[in-house]
Amino acid sequence: MISRILSFVILVPLAILLVVFCVSNRELVTVSLDPLGTMPQFTFGLPLFILLMGAVILGVVLGGIGTWLTQSHYRRKAARRKAEVARLRREADDANERLRLLRDEKISTSTALAAPRAA
């Protein structure tokens, strides 16, 4: 409950600031994709807020991809350990089943031997 209130207190002012920023920066900005400036066909105009929001979104996506790639060895290690745990559980279940069968066999053998003595 506290986290919902806290996120509301933080996110609402941020949303208001974002809307004010977008409304106040609607002017077109010329963007050139030619680093040398020799080809004017690689230029286009965008509102400043779209350019900045696009840069932020691109940065978040690239950062997420970079983080995902750098953490791949942790995911691989976790998958190996999960497979090992599953294998060990199967082995333990098999061993418990064999132990149960041996106990049942021992009980049936001792019962069969004990029955004729009583007679």
PEKADA-V925264 format. One record per pair of residues at least 6 apart in sequence whose C-alpha atoms are under 7 Angstrom apart, sorted by the first residue. I is the first residue (numbers start at 1). J is the second residue. D is the distance in Angstrom with one decimal. If there is no record, write none. Layout:
I/J/D ; I/J/D
This chain:
22/49/5.3 ; 25/47/6.9 ; 25/48/5.7 ; 25/49/5.7 ; 26/47/5.0 ; 26/48/6.2 ; 26/49/6.6 ; 27/47/5.2 ; 27/48/6.4 ; 28/45/5.6 ; 28/46/5.0 ; 28/47/4.3 ; 28/48/6.3 ; 29/45/5.3 ; 29/46/5.4 ; 29/47/5.8 ; 29/48/5.9 ; 30/43/6.6 ; 30/44/5.6 ; 30/45/4.4 ; 30/46/6.6 ; 31/43/5.4 ; 31/44/5.3 ; 31/45/5.9 ; 32/42/5.7 ; 32/43/4.1 ; 32/44/6.6 ; 33/42/5.3 ; 33/43/6.1 ; 34/42/6.0
